[in-house]
Amino acid sequence: MTTSAAPATTTRRVPPERRRLHIRTEPPGHVFAADLAVVDAWLRDYVGGSHEQLGRTGPVCPFVPPALNDQAVQFHFRYDVDGSTTAGITEALTEELVDFTLTMEPQPKSGASLECRLVVMPLTGPDGWQRLDDAYESLKNLAVDAGLMIGQFHPNCDERAARNTGFRVSLAPIGLLAMRRMAPHDVLFLNSRQDWFEKYDITFRSHYERGRVRDPLLREVYQAAVARHGLPALITDEGVTR
């Protein structure tokens, strides 16, 4: 769930009772408390922090610090998912995607939406993490069709940073899936397939035409995908861009 650079933000500590928490098949209290502490530390210290191998400045995911400050992060702990089958993981995460789509706040008129959900699956192990990877593309199809983006994270995840393919950016201490609304920088992850890119283009073409997307890499990737997938050329104030 990586993003392009955004202003640095200092996160506030939010007491557990004020978090947006949901627990399915709750284990003994001390187990959940320990799992929550692990995810919280990873989210703040790694995802919300910078990394020298990222290939750009700023946090690994610049939206995470403001989302935490705004209490816009939903933590869904699924102790009923052990990763024993790909079908089981797919069913549970499809349920989460549908629920998130139906219950998320309306898109703000200005600025980016910070609302996101982390579906945490503490009982998945190495086999379950592999099945999460196996289920990912079909889940991504559902997400993109709904105007969302997802990202899988776990201790063995081999997803690479968009600006440094030598950096395994999606490592996490616990298996989880993150979901949020699609954003302009997602062209980095949606340009390879025509169906994904067409959905992205419908949503964000006007951002490029009006000059709202200034990052040279994003514009380069976008224009290359427009040409590769045979879509109409971009029309800006300077004229047609091919």
C-alpha positions as a Markdown table, in Angstrom:
| # | Residue | x | y | z |
|---|---|---|---|---|
| 1 | Met | 0.0 | 0.0 | 0.0 |
| 2 | Thr | 2.9 | 2.4 | -0.7 |
| 3 | Thr | 2.3 | 5.9 | -1.9 |
| 4 | Ser | 4.0 | 8.9 | -3.3 |
| 5 | Ala | 5.6 | 11.5 | -1.1 |
| 6 | Ala | 3.5 | 13.6 | 1.3 |
| 7 | Pro | 4.3 | 16.1 | 4.1 |
| 8 | Ala | 5.7 | 14.5 | 7.2 |
| 9 | Thr | 3.3 | 14.2 | 10.1 |
| 10 | Thr | 3.9 | 13.3 | 13.7 |
| 11 | Thr | 1.4 | 10.7 | 14.9 |
| 12 | Arg | -0.5 | 10.9 | 18.2 |
| 13 | Arg | -1.0 | 7.8 | 20.4 |
| 14 | Val | -4.6 | 6.8 | 20.4 |
| 15 | Pro | -5.8 | 4.8 | 23.4 |
| 16 | Pro | -7.1 | 1.3 | 22.5 |
| 17 | Glu | -10.6 | 2.1 | 23.6 |
| 18 | Arg | -10.8 | 5.0 | 21.0 |
| 19 | Arg | -9.5 | 2.9 | 18.1 |
| 20 | Arg | -11.8 | 1.6 | 15.3 |
| 21 | Leu | -11.4 | -2.0 | 16.3 |
| 22 | His | -13.3 | -5.2 | 15.3 |
| 23 | Ile | -12.3 | -8.6 | 16.5 |
| 24 | Arg | -13.7 | -11.9 | 15.0 |
| 25 | Thr | -13.5 | -14.9 | 17.3 |
| 26 | Glu | -11.6 | -13.1 | 20.1 |
| 27 | Pro | -8.7 | -15.0 | 21.8 |
| 28 | Pro | -7.7 | -14.5 | 25.4 |
| 29 | Gly | -7.2 | -10.8 | 26.1 |
| 30 | His | -3.5 | -10.9 | 26.5 |
| 31 | Val | -3.1 | -12.5 | 23.1 |
| 32 | Phe | -5.0 | -9.8 | 21.4 |
| 33 | Ala | -3.2 | -7.0 | 23.3 |
| 34 | Ala | 0.1 | -8.4 | 22.2 |
| 35 | Asp | -1.0 | -8.7 | 18.5 |
| 36 | Leu | -2.4 | -5.2 | 18.6 |
| 37 | Ala | 0.9 | -3.8 | 20.0 |
| 38 | Val | 2.9 | -5.6 | 17.2 |
| 39 | Val | 0.7 | -4.2 | 14.4 |
| 40 | Asp | 0.6 | -0.7 | 16.0 |
| 41 | Ala | 4.4 | -0.6 | 16.3 |
| 42 | Trp | 4.9 | -1.8 | 12.7 |
| 43 | Leu | 2.4 | 0.7 | 11.3 |
| 44 | Arg | 3.9 | 3.6 | 13.1 |
| 45 | Asp | 7.6 | 2.8 | 13.1 |
| 46 | Tyr | 7.9 | 1.1 | 9.7 |
| 47 | Val | 5.0 | 2.0 | 7.5 |
| 48 | Gly | 4.7 | 5.5 | 8.9 |
| 49 | Gly | 8.5 | 6.0 | 8.9 |
| 50 | Ser | 11.1 | 6.6 | 6.2 |
| 51 | His | 13.5 | 4.0 | 4.8 |
| 52 | Glu | 16.8 | 4.6 | 3.0 |
| 53 | Gln | 16.0 | 1.9 | 0.4 |
| 54 | Leu | 12.6 | 3.2 | -0.6 |
| 55 | Gly | 13.8 | 5.3 | -3.5 |
| 56 | Arg | 12.2 | 8.5 | -2.4 |
| 57 | Thr | 12.0 | 10.7 | 0.7 |
| 58 | Gly | 9.1 | 10.5 | 3.2 |
| 59 | Pro | 7.3 | 7.6 | 4.9 |
| 60 | Val | 6.9 | 4.2 | 3.4 |
| 61 | Cys | 3.2 | 5.2 | 3.2 |
| 62 | Pro | 2.8 | 8.9 | 3.7 |
| 63 | Phe | -1.0 | 8.6 | 4.3 |
| 64 | Val | -0.5 | 6.5 | 7.4 |
| 65 | Pro | 0.6 | 9.2 | 9.9 |
| 66 | Pro | -2.4 | 11.5 | 9.0 |
| 67 | Ala | -4.8 | 8.6 | 8.9 |
| 68 | Leu | -3.7 | 7.5 | 12.4 |
| 69 | Asn | -4.0 | 11.0 | 13.7 |
| 70 | Asp | -7.5 | 11.3 | 12.1 |
| 71 | Gln | -8.5 | 7.9 | 13.6 |
| 72 | Ala | -9.3 | 6.8 | 10.1 |
| 73 | Val | -7.6 | 3.4 | 10.3 |
| 74 | Gln | -9.9 | 0.4 | 11.0 |
| 75 | Phe | -8.3 | -2.6 | 12.6 |
| 76 | His | -10.1 | -5.8 | 11.9 |
| 77 | Phe | -8.6 | -8.8 | 13.6 |
| 78 | Arg | -9.7 | -12.1 | 12.1 |
| 79 | Tyr | -8.8 | -14.9 | 14.5 |
| 80 | Asp | -11.2 | -17.1 | 12.5 |
| 81 | Val | -8.8 | -17.1 | 9.5 |
| 82 | Asp | -5.9 | -19.5 | 9.8 |
| 83 | Gly | -4.9 | -19.7 | 6.1 |
| 84 | Ser | -5.4 | -23.4 | 5.8 |
| 85 | Thr | -7.1 | -23.0 | 2.4 |
| 86 | Thr | -6.9 | -20.3 | -0.3 |
| 87 | Ala | -10.6 | -20.5 | -0.7 |
| 88 | Gly | -11.1 | -19.7 | 3.0 |
| 89 | Ile | -8.7 | -16.6 | 2.8 |
| 90 | Thr | -10.4 | -15.4 | -0.4 |
| 91 | Glu | -13.9 | -15.7 | 1.1 |
| 92 | Ala | -13.0 | -13.9 | 4.3 |
| 93 | Leu | -11.2 | -11.1 | 2.6 |
| 94 | Thr | -13.9 | -10.7 | -0.1 |
| 95 | Glu | -16.3 | -10.3 | 2.8 |
| 96 | Glu | -14.1 | -7.5 | 4.2 |
| 97 | Leu | -13.8 | -5.8 | 0.9 |
| 98 | Val | -17.5 | -5.7 | 0.4 |
| 99 | Asp | -18.1 | -4.5 | 3.9 |
| 100 | Phe | -15.5 | -1.7 | 3.6 |
| 101 | Thr | -17.1 | -0.6 | 0.3 |
| 102 | Leu | -20.5 | -0.4 | 1.8 |
| 103 | Thr | -19.6 | 1.3 | 5.0 |
| 104 | Met | -16.8 | 3.7 | 4.2 |
| 105 | Glu | -17.4 | 7.4 | 4.6 |
| 106 | Pro | -18.3 | 9.5 | 1.5 |
| 107 | Gln | -15.4 | 10.7 | -0.6 |
| 108 | Pro | -14.4 | 14.2 | 0.6 |
| 109 | Lys | -14.9 | 17.0 | -1.9 |
| 110 | Ser | -11.3 | 18.1 | -1.5 |
| 111 | Gly | -8.2 | 16.3 | -0.4 |
| 112 | Ala | -7.5 | 12.6 | -0.2 |
| 113 | Ser | -9.6 | 10.1 | 1.6 |
| 114 | Leu | -7.7 | 8.8 | 4.6 |
| 115 | Glu | -10.1 | 6.0 | 5.5 |
| 116 | Cys | -8.5 | 2.5 | 5.3 |
| 117 | Arg | -8.8 | -0.9 | 6.9 |
| 118 | Leu | -6.2 | -3.4 | 8.0 |
| 119 | Val | -7.5 | -7.0 | 8.1 |
| 120 | Val | -5.1 | -8.7 | 10.5 |
| 121 | Met | -4.8 | -12.5 | 10.5 |
| 122 | Pro | -2.5 | -13.5 | 13.4 |
| 123 | Leu | -3.1 | -17.2 | 13.1 |
| 124 | Thr | -1.8 | -17.5 | 9.5 |
| 125 | Gly | 1.7 | -19.0 | 9.2 |
| 126 | Pro | 4.1 | -19.5 | 6.2 |
| 127 | Asp | 1.6 | -21.7 | 4.3 |
| 128 | Gly | -1.2 | -19.2 | 5.0 |
| 129 | Trp | 1.0 | -16.3 | 3.8 |
| 130 | Gln | 1.6 | -18.1 | 0.5 |
| 131 | Arg | -2.1 | -18.6 | 0.1 |
| 132 | Leu | -2.6 | -15.0 | 0.8 |
| 133 | Asp | -0.3 | -14.3 | -2.1 |
| 134 | Asp | -2.1 | -16.8 | -4.2 |
| 135 | Ala | -5.5 | -15.1 | -3.5 |
| 136 | Tyr | -4.2 | -11.6 | -4.1 |
| 137 | Glu | -4.8 | -11.1 | -7.8 |
| 138 | Ser | -8.4 | -12.2 | -7.7 |
| 139 | Leu | -8.9 | -9.9 | -4.6 |
| 140 | Lys | -7.2 | -7.1 | -6.4 |
| 141 | Asn | -9.6 | -7.5 | -9.3 |
| 142 | Leu | -12.6 | -7.0 | -7.0 |
| 143 | Ala | -10.9 | -4.1 | -5.2 |
| 144 | Val | -10.1 | -2.2 | -8.4 |
| 145 | Asp | -13.6 | -2.8 | -9.8 |
| 146 | Ala | -14.9 | -1.1 | -6.6 |
| 147 | Gly | -12.4 | 1.8 | -6.9 |
| 148 | Leu | -10.2 | 0.5 | -4.1 |
| 149 | Met | -6.6 | -0.6 | -3.8 |
| 150 | Ile | -5.3 | -3.4 | -1.6 |
| 151 | Gly | -1.9 | -4.6 | -0.5 |
| 152 | Gln | -0.8 | -7.8 | 1.2 |
| 153 | Phe | 1.8 | -7.8 | 3.9 |
| 154 | His | 3.5 | -10.7 | 5.8 |
| 155 | Pro | 7.0 | -11.9 | 6.9 |
| 156 | Asn | 7.7 | -13.6 | 3.6 |
| 157 | Cys | 6.2 | -11.0 | 1.2 |
| 158 | Asp | 8.2 | -10.4 | -2.0 |
| 159 | Glu | 6.4 | -7.3 | -3.2 |
| 160 | Arg | 9.0 | -4.7 | -4.3 |
| 161 | Ala | 9.1 | -0.9 | -4.0 |
| 162 | Ala | 8.0 | 0.9 | -7.1 |
| 163 | Arg | 11.1 | 3.1 | -7.2 |
| 164 | Asn | 13.6 | 0.4 | -6.0 |
| 165 | Thr | 12.9 | -3.2 | -7.1 |
| 166 | Gly | 15.7 | -4.4 | -4.8 |
| 167 | Phe | 13.7 | -3.4 | -1.7 |
| 168 | Arg | 11.0 | -5.8 | -0.3 |
| 169 | Val | 8.7 | -3.1 | 0.9 |
| 170 | Ser | 5.7 | -5.2 | 2.1 |
| 171 | Leu | 7.3 | -7.1 | 4.9 |
| 172 | Ala | 5.2 | -7.3 | 8.1 |
| 173 | Pro | 5.4 | -9.3 | 11.4 |
| 174 | Ile | 1.9 | -10.6 | 10.9 |
| 175 | Gly | -0.1 | -11.6 | 7.9 |
| 176 | Leu | -2.6 | -8.8 | 6.9 |
| 177 | Leu | -4.4 | -7.1 | 4.0 |
| 178 | Ala | -4.7 | -3.4 | 3.7 |
| 179 | Met | -7.5 | -1.6 | 1.8 |
| 180 | Arg | -8.2 | 2.0 | 0.9 |
| 181 | Arg | -9.7 | 4.1 | -1.8 |
| 182 | Met | -7.7 | 4.3 | -5.1 |
| 183 | Ala | -5.4 | 7.3 | -5.3 |
| 184 | Pro | -3.4 | 9.0 | -8.1 |
| 185 | His | -0.1 | 7.3 | -7.3 |
| 186 | Asp | -1.7 | 3.9 | -7.9 |
| 187 | Val | -0.8 | 4.2 | -11.6 |
| 188 | Leu | 2.4 | 2.6 | -10.4 |
| 189 | Phe | 0.5 | -0.5 | -9.6 |
| 190 | Leu | -2.3 | -0.5 | -12.1 |
| 191 | Asn | -0.6 | 0.3 | -15.4 |
| 192 | Ser | 0.3 | -3.3 | -16.5 |
| 193 | Arg | -3.2 | -4.6 | -17.1 |
| 194 | Gln | -5.7 | -2.8 | -19.4 |
| 195 | Asp | -8.8 | -3.5 | -17.3 |
| 196 | Trp | -7.1 | -2.1 | -14.2 |
| 197 | Phe | -5.6 | 0.9 | -16.0 |
| 198 | Glu | -8.9 | 1.7 | -17.7 |
| 199 | Lys | -10.6 | 1.9 | -14.3 |
| 200 | Tyr | -7.8 | 4.1 | -13.0 |
| 201 | Asp | -8.0 | 6.3 | -16.2 |
| 202 | Ile | -11.7 | 6.9 | -15.7 |
| 203 | Thr | -11.1 | 8.1 | -12.2 |
| 204 | Phe | -7.9 | 10.2 | -12.6 |
| 205 | Arg | -7.6 | 11.3 | -16.2 |
| 206 | Ser | -8.8 | 14.8 | -15.3 |
| 207 | His | -6.1 | 15.0 | -12.6 |
| 208 | Tyr | -3.5 | 14.7 | -15.3 |
| 209 | Glu | -5.2 | 17.0 | -17.8 |
| 210 | Arg | -5.5 | 19.7 | -15.1 |
| 211 | Gly | -1.9 | 19.3 | -14.0 |
| 212 | Arg | -2.9 | 18.1 | -10.5 |
| 213 | Val | -0.4 | 15.2 | -10.8 |
| 214 | Arg | 3.0 | 16.8 | -11.0 |
| 215 | Asp | 5.3 | 13.8 | -10.1 |
| 216 | Pro | 7.4 | 13.2 | -13.3 |
| 217 | Leu | 7.5 | 9.4 | -12.7 |
| 218 | Leu | 3.7 | 9.2 | -12.3 |
| 219 | Arg | 3.1 | 11.2 | -15.5 |
| 220 | Glu | 5.7 | 9.2 | -17.4 |
| 221 | Val | 4.1 | 5.9 | -16.3 |
| 222 | Tyr | 0.6 | 7.2 | -17.0 |
| 223 | Gln | 1.4 | 8.4 | -20.5 |
| 224 | Ala | 3.2 | 5.2 | -21.4 |
| 225 | Ala | 0.2 | 3.2 | -20.2 |
| 226 | Val | -2.2 | 5.4 | -22.2 |
| 227 | Ala | -0.2 | 4.7 | -25.4 |
| 228 | Arg | 0.3 | 1.0 | -24.6 |
| 229 | His | -3.4 | 0.3 | -24.0 |
| 230 | Gly | -4.6 | 2.4 | -26.9 |
| 231 | Leu | -6.5 | 4.9 | -25.0 |
| 232 | Pro | -7.1 | 8.5 | -26.2 |
| 233 | Ala | -4.1 | 10.8 | -25.8 |
| 234 | Leu | -4.0 | 13.2 | -22.9 |
| 235 | Ile | -5.3 | 16.7 | -23.6 |
| 236 | Thr | -3.7 | 19.4 | -21.4 |
| 237 | Asp | -3.6 | 23.2 | -21.6 |
| 238 | Glu | -0.5 | 22.8 | -23.8 |
| 239 | Gly | -2.4 | 20.5 | -26.2 |
| 240 | Val | -2.4 | 16.8 | -27.0 |
| 241 | Thr | 0.3 | 14.8 | -25.1 |
| 242 | Arg | 1.3 | 11.5 | -26.6 |
